[in-house]
Amino acid sequence: MDESLMWHKLASKAGPDLPLFRVRFDTMQHPTTAEKFQRMVLEAPDWVTVVAVTVDGRIVMVEQFRFGVGELTTEPVAGTVDSGEDSLDAARRELMEETGFGEGRWRYLGSVQANPAIHDNLCHHWLAEEVVAVQEPTPDAGEAIRVHLMTLEEIKEAIASGKLKHPLGLSALSRVFPLWEHPFVQHRPNFQGR
């Protein structure tokens, strides 16, 4: 492996703790110029995204307000892996809490780096097939969630309309379903060059 692009860490110091992240500031040395830069890393626990499919083939999705973009989004169930938990336990817990669905057959779909530019964690994707409604949803106090049982065609329509564009959700769904035609072309309406 060519390591000529590897930056070297010269120092590291803790920043403020945030509700979901621990901030770290690393002093890094550029690999070719030796110039020093300070880079921020958001340390976070691993995450999970669950593609849950009911006995009759519908996909369990959630709709919720996302603060970063300030709008309602539709996406698969997702959440944080708690301390002492493995990703399967977290996936089962999140599905039950957010939707009330459980049981079924579970299969690991692999992981992706959540946002390697600033995050140090992974997002684990799980497929849960033949899930059934077990109880009423019990979302966390800071969550307001609406559950939708969607067909694959409805998922594709949500992607085309821009209602479903969460990259980790799309990554998990694309490991199970053919979501778009290849080559993928999406037109951005009213593009202003930003």
DAUR-V616876 format. One record per run of one state. SS is the DSSP state (alpha for helix, beta for strand, coil for the rest). FROM is the first residue (numbers start at 1). TO is the last residue. If there is no record, write none. Layout:
BEGIN
ss=(SS;SS)
from=(FROM;FROM)
to=(TO;TO)
END
This chain:
BEGIN
ss=(coil;beta;coil;beta;coil;beta;coil;beta;coil;beta;coil;beta;coil;alpha;coil;beta;coil;beta;coil;beta;coil;beta;coil;beta;coil;alpha;coil;alpha;coil)
from=(1;8;18;22;30;36;44;47;55;59;67;71;81;87;100;101;103;105;114;119;120;122;134;145;151;152;162;167;175)
to=(7;17;21;29;35;43;46;54;58;66;70;80;86;99;100;102;104;113;118;119;121;133;144;150;151;161;166;174;194)
END
